[in-house]
Amino acid sequence: MKHSEVEILDAKTREKLCFLDKVEPQATIAEIKNLFTKSHPQWYPARQSLRLDPKGKSLKDEDVLQKLPVGTTATLYFRDLGAQISWVTVFLTEYAGPLFIYLLFYFRVPFIYGHKYDFTSSRHTVVHLACICHSFHYIKRLLETLFVHRFSHGTMPLRNIFKNCTYYWGFAAWMAYYINHPLYTPPTYGAQQVKLALAIFVICQLGNFSIHMALRDLRPAGSKTRKIPYPTKNPFTWLFLLVSCPNYTYEVGSWIGFAIMTQCLPVALFSLVGFTQMTIWAKGKHRSYLKEFRDYPPLRMPIIPFLL
């Protein structure tokens, strides 16, 4: 069998970093990354981006050398993605933080509200209900990270953990400070407003979990297979008929419910920022579905039925 040769150049300087001979034509990009790591141990596979053009898109790990538009000597360009960290570690860190931080304010530990309020408890039922809902949300996220989610990418840049934690931890502290403040004022319409908001929150949390389970079942463990998600017998998944990313729809709905329940401005701002970011993600996934699947359902919108 005729072997191929692979030349790897630095995408910025065009300096030759490595020359691999006797590479199997059926070799994948993942296997080429492993060979490259042998000569440059500091650049482990997850840190590598290999591409056909210095400014082009990164090749996928599953791409096969002989199926790429290259000759017997393939020239690939390398970019260092920087230090990497696993998605699981990032998610566990960014979700455990808000859970712990919120409880510090709920229990009114010293140095937050003043000495006379240390370890006192709010007389408002909604404050305790909000703590239960907030804690449930992040415990659910932690458990889903460990037992439900299957990640198409194993790692992400280490710098992202600082950005993500600043966002989640910062907002958790901001909203918790006001909701658990001794001078906190309950919602304008009292128990009726709280009950309505609680119903919205619970329904959306169940919906979000149902979508995550449906997406998990689409991808076998250890696989990067992508399929069109469709509704199942679970009514919460029927939102797939109208949107591509109902998990985001339910997530936003949960925080809207929490904002109505607490009538707290920081929660409303967190919901708005989250909705903005999730809309960007949903649009990206929607475009990806349309590009990858010719028979993708035309009625679906990215995140809001019929609108967005």
N, C-alpha and C positions, 0 to 999 in steps of 0.2 A: 504494500500500500504506500502510495506517495505521501510524504509528510509535508506539512506547511512550515513556514518560518514566520515568526512574529517579532516585529520591531516595535518597541515601546518608547515613545518620546515624551518629554515634558511638554505639556500643552502651552506653557508660557514661553519657555526659552528655546524649545525645539531640541534641547539636549537629549542625546540618546541615553536612556536609563537602563535598558535591558534588551538583549537579543536572544530570543528563544528559537532553537532549531528543533527539528523532529517533533513538531506539535501535530497531534492527530487532527485530521480535518473535522472530525466529529466533536472536537473539544469545545466546551462551552466557555463563555466569558468567565464564569465562576472558576473553572479549572485553570484558565490563563491567569486569573488573579492570584490563585494559589501558587502557581509557578513563579510569578513576579515577586511574591512575598519571600520566596526562598533567597532571592538575591538582595531584597530590600526589606528586611524584617520589620523595620519601623513603620512600614505601610501595610498593615494587615488588610485582608480583603474588604472588610466593611468600610475601610477608609479610602478605598480606591474608586475612582470614576474613570472608566475607559471609554473612549469615544473614537469615531472614525474621523472626525474633524475637530480641530482644537476648540472651536466655539460651538460644536454640535451637541446633541443630546447624549446623555450617558447610555451606553449599551446595557441591556438587561442581562442579569446573571445567566438566564436560561438561553440567551442567544447562542446559536451554534456558528462556529467559525466559517465553515464551508458555505453557509447560507448568507453570509455577509458579502457585500459588493467589494471583495478584495481579491488580489491575485494569490500566487503561491507564497509571496512574501507580503504579509499584512502589516500595515503601519497603523498602530493605535496610539492615541494621545492620552496621557495620564494627567489627572488632576487630583490633588490631595483634598479630601473632604473634611479633613481635620479630625480631632479626637471624637470618637463615637461612643454612644451609650445606648443600652437596650431600651426599646419602647416600654417594656414592662417596668423597668426601673424608673423611667421618667413618669409614667402614669401613677405608679404607687407613691412616688414622692410628691407629685403635684396634687394628688387626691387626699393623701394622709394629712398633709399640712392643714387644709381648711377644716377638716374634721377636728383636729386637735386645737387649732386656734379658736374656732367658734366656741368650743367648750370652755376655754379659759375665760372668755367674756361671760358666758352663761353662768358659770359658777362664781363669777366676780372675784377672781383671785386678787390679792393685794396689788396696789400700785396702778390699778386701772381706773376705778371710779372714786377713789378716796377711801380713807381708813374706815369710816363708819359704815361703808357698804361692803366691806370684805366678807365674802362667802355668804352674803344675804341672797334671798330668793325673790323674784318678781311676784307680785300679787295678780298679774294678768295671765289668764289661761293661754292666750294667744302666744305669749313669749315661750311658754313651755312646749306648746304645739309646734312652734317654729323651730325650736331646737331639735325636736324629734324628727321633723321633716328634713331639716338640713343634714342631720347625722345619718338618717336613712339614705339620703341621696348619695352621700359620699361613701358610705359603707357598701352600698350597691355597686358603685363605680369600682371600688377596690376589689370586690368579689368578681365582678365581670372581667376585670383585668387579669385576674389569676385563673379563672375557670371558663370564661366564655370567649373573649376576643381572640381572634387569630390574625396575626399581623402579617401583611404582605412584605413588609420591610422589617428586618430584625433590629436595626439600629437607627439612631438619628444623631445629628451633631450635638456634642456635649453642651455647647453654648445655649441650646434651646431649653435645657432644664432650668436655667436661671431666668430666662424670659417667661417661661410657662409658670414657674413657681411664683414669680413676682406678681403675675396676673391673678392666679387663683388664691394665693395666700393673702395678697394685698386686699382684694375685694372681700374675702372672708372676714378679715379683721375689721374692715370699714363697715360692712353691714352688721356684723355681730356687735360692734360698739354701740350702735344706735338702737338695735332691736332689744338688747339686754340692758340698756341704760336705765338707771333708777327713775328717770323722768320720762321714759317712753310712754307715748300716748297710744292706746289701742285704736283699731280701725274705726272710721267714721260711722259705719253702719253696723257695728258690733258683731254679734254672733252670726247673723245671717251672712255678712260679708266673709267672715272667717270660714263658715261651712261651705259656701260656694267655692272659695279659693282652695280649700282642702280637697274638695271633690275634683277640681281641675288638676291639682297637683298629683293626686293619687292615680287618676285615669292616665295622665301623661307619663307617669313613672312606669305604670304597667305597660303602656304602649311602647315606651322606649326599650324596656327589657324584652318585650316580645319581638321587636324588630332586630335587636341584637342577637337573639336566639335564632331567628330566621336567617340572618346573614351568616351566622356561624355554621348552620347546617348546609349552606351553599358551598363551603370550602372545606374539603377534607383536611385533617390534621397534617401539617407539614407540606401542604400544597399551596401554590399561588394561583390556582385555577380561579377564573372569573366567570360568573354566570349572571344572567339577568335575574334579579330578585322578583319573585311573584308573590301575591297573597297566598296565605295558607288557610287552614280551617280556623285559625285564631282570628277573631274579628279585628283585633288591634292591628293586624298586618294588612287589612284591606286598604289602608291608606296608600299602599304600594300602587293601587290603581290610579292614583292621582299625582303622586310625587316620587321622585327618585331616591330621596333621602329622608324618609319619615322618622328615622331616629333623631334627626336634627329638629324636625317639626315638633316631636314630642318633648324633646329637651327644652326647646324654647318655651313651649306651653307650660312645662313644669315651673320654670322660673317666673313666668307671668303669673301663675297661680300663687307662687310664693310671694311675689311683689304685692299682689292684691291682699293676701292674707296679712302681711306685716305692714302694709301701707308705708313702706320705707323707701326713700329716694335712692340710696346706694344700691338696693336690690333692683330697682327699676333700671338704673344705669348699667348694672351688671347684665341684666337681661338684654338691654339694647346692644351693648358691646358684643355679647355672646351671639345674638341674632345676626349681627353684621358679619362676624367671623364665620359663623356656620353657613351663612348664605354664600359666602365666597367659596367655602369648601364644597357646598352642595352644587353650585354652578360648575365647578371643576369636575366633580364626579359625573354630573349629568352630561357634560360635553364628552367625557371619556366613554360613557355608556353609548352615546349616539355614534361616536367614531368607531367603537369596537363591534357593536352589534347592529347590523342592518335592519333587523326586525324588532328593534327596540320600540316599546309602546309609545306612539306619538302623542297621546293625551297627557302624559306625565310632565309636570313642571319640577324644577329642582327641589323646592322646599315648601312653598305655599300653593295649594291647589288653585289652578286657573289664573294665578297672578304672577308668581315669582319662582 
